[in-house]
Amino acid sequence: MLRYIHRSGFQPFSQRLLPWVQSIAVPGSHRVQPSAVRHVRSWSNIPFITVPLSRAHGKPFAHRSELKHAKRIVVKLGSAVVTRGDECGLALGRLASIVEQVSVLQNQGREMMLVTSGAVAFGKQRLRHEILLSQSVRQALHSGQNQLKEMAIPVLEARACAAAGQSGLMALYEAMFTQYSICAAQILVTNLDFHDEQKRRNLNGTLHELLRMNIVPIVNTNDAVVPPAEPNSDLQGVNVISVKDNDSLAARLAVEMKTDLLIVLSDVEGLFDSPPGSDDAKLIDIFYPGDQQSVTFGTKSRVGLGGMEAKVKAALWALQGGTSVVIANGTHPKVSGHVITDIVEGKKVGTFFSEVKPAGPTVEQQGEMARSGGRMLATLEPEQRAEIIHHLADLLTDQREEILLANKKDLEEAEGRLATPLLKRLSLSTSKLNSLAIGLRQIAASSQDSVGRVLRRTRIAKNLELEQVTVPIGVLLVIFESRPDCLPQVAALAIASGNGLLLKGGKEAAHSNRILHHLTQEALSIHGVKDAIQLVNTREEVEDLCRLDKIIDLIIPRGSSQLVRDIQKAAKGIPVMGHSEGICHMYVDSEASVDKVTRLVRDSKCEYPAACNALETLLIHRDLLRTPLFDQIIDMLRVEQVKIHAGPKFASYLTFSPSEVKSLRIEYGDLEVCIEVVDSVQEAIDHIHKYGSSHTDVIVTENEKTAEFFLQHVDSACVFWNASTRFSDGYRFGLGAEVGISTSRIHARGPVGLEGLLTTKWLLRGQDHVVSDFSEHGSLKYLHENLPVPQRNFS
């Protein structure tokens, strides 16, 4: 049964914790300042979620996405996580954040257990203060104040520190969990508690009873009495593991209690293929049994008994016992406030241990393949890239039956699950495939002068010449929904521009995407660059893909405005090309033609209302109200069954008006439109700038001067005169196809075709030139002469 807690006037945890922590802090020690715990996330920022938590224990989860179903979870806090950087005292702010996350998961109905270090560090802080206080009193009595500076603190024995710190550590945990109406209980264990059958049963029974009562057990090795670790008593099969540190304790506890998930928090991001910090070190996303041979372990943690090798051995032992394991960083200030909840939500955090290897390459490997393949693609001759695109166009028509059969499977599976507009986007037909083939041949023709085109030549000095040339951007990630026809379009543009490409399509088009990608790779194979375009078929979440900033150079979303917004929010250090909304306007001027207006409004709104370039707001000049032209517009919209929303000014002119619009900044994406009244072309421009999305805006007028004023002053990606908003499209612009429509103000804007997928680099050719030759007393002078740009001749 899930338990939900709500309190009116709930105080942030950092404010409630601070007075108590100050009251128990060791006198004279470092007290917690408000800033120390201010980074703890607000309770309301970690939402309650309801997930099915019942699960038969036996096999560990195969994929990260399944972790959200974990019912029983052990969180192991390493010494580096719990202690401060000076190794003397606890990292209270970090600890408070961890307790908050554990409490949130506990209150979702999960069974949480903590394995924690920290008693030694907490005790060391106490004992050091007591020794300093004792020494200062004695020396003040016998030697005077001048000798206080010479006091030396003796080396403190770890067992004594643990004995002195256990009670304070537990008191701190109790106070923190109390803030969330959760009770905690301390359990101290040694290796004998697991090897003695009676003690093991007692421990098991105690833990089960605590979990049944919704109590969080906090488990630690009894460091006050535990003997030194024996070097050779390590992993000895699935039923035996020596509890010589908290890593092995957490693994033994997880298997003993049949937990679903073990989260091991340390001071590194996870497991690397070489020691963290080395130049070639890469974080291993998923670690499989048997991969140990490919890993080089670094030094152990700055504190604590175990290193990464101990953690991996313990993790593999737990995995063999049926428990899933994730090793992650619990100390990084940017992620520690949500690292536990992110892991349970299935996000790509740390290293996930799995027994199930994927059938194909990981997305990271696919990214590297796309990078390598894209570089080979860019070195091909323009004619070779064009040949690949022509071959793909031929395959679309030659293999149409196979493509349409796969698309039929998608449509059958989507029936009843997708709205009609989305089903229309998902559907392929012979005419669509023919149009695609025509567009691809246009791209092939335009690709002849794309990569390597010289844009500028400058003679810097004698025998020193500079060129600016076009080059591919690198690796593109294109994420698209419900539109399988997008795949060959984007693939052709990537081929023409020499870019590597990762494609992530919606699962509703899985069959169509699979066959279209297969045909794309078949076309690429004629020049040996098959790997340049990859289709991501793993269970990779879009948010995780957006974090691959070392692999991906540009993200291009193709889909709903919500998809674009989500990707723009999730992208970490990767530019996103696209638009989050398509709020397109049409301004009908007082001098508009009666014959043109209704045709333009009908086509812009009704031809494809779900498109991003469909009309959403119709601005009418005030002089047109109660005229035959206005009546014709209204009658046409009614015949087309378009729902009308009245803007505030338009509503004020009507006795019985349509429903007044809730907002003037709405993308309906359906047969709905907002009508508003303006007094002039300038007021129309001001309205567009205030409520538009800089996508596509139109003026309908016969006055050329008014039209030019509108064209020059509206600051949108596409501005038209007496033309439908639906012309805002790469194919209709003659670009062959587009990867999307961009409303950003840098790089590419509007429909983005081949040119938008290129950037530039500078080539400087000299003969032993050095900058010092151009100094005040040097022998050379800068010329900076513009040179003619060579023109390629393509027959």
Secondary structure, DSSP 8 states (H G I E B T S, - for coil): -------TT---HHHHHHHHHHHHS-TTS----HHHHTTS--GGGS-----------SS--SSGGGGGG--EEEEEE-HHHHB-TTSSSB-HHHHHHHHHHHHHHHTTT-EEEEEE--HHHHHHHHHHHHHHHHHHHHHHHHT-GGGGGG-------HHHHHHHHHHHHHHHHHHHHHTTT-EEEEEEE-THHHHSHHHHHHHHHHHHHHHHTTEEEEEEE-TTT-----TT----STT-----SHHHHHHHHHHHTT-SEEEEEESSSS-BSS-TTSTT--B-SEE-TTGGGG-------SSSS--HHHHHHHHHHHHHTT-EEEEEES--TTTTTTHHHHHHTT---SEEE-S---SS--HHHHHHHHHHHHHHHHHS-HHHHHHHHHHHHHHHHHTHHHHHHHHHHHHHHHTTTS-HHHHHHH---HHHHHHHHHHHHHHHHHGGGSTT-EEEEEEEETTEEEEEEEEE-SEEEEEESS-TTHHHHHHHHHHHHT-EEEEEE-GGGHHHHHHHHHHHHHHHGGGT-GGGEEE--S---HHHHTT-TTT-SEEEEES-HHHHHHHHHH-SS--B-S-S---EEEEE-TT--HHHHHHHHHHHHHS-TTSTTSEEEEEEEGGGTTSHHHHHHHHHHHHTT-EEEE-HHHHHT-SS---B-S-SS----SSEEEEEEESSHHHHHHHHHHH--SSEEEEE-S-HHHHHHHHHH--SSEEEESS-GGG-STTTTTSS--SEEE--SSS--EEE-GGGGEEEEEEEE-SS--GGGGSTTSS-----EEE--------
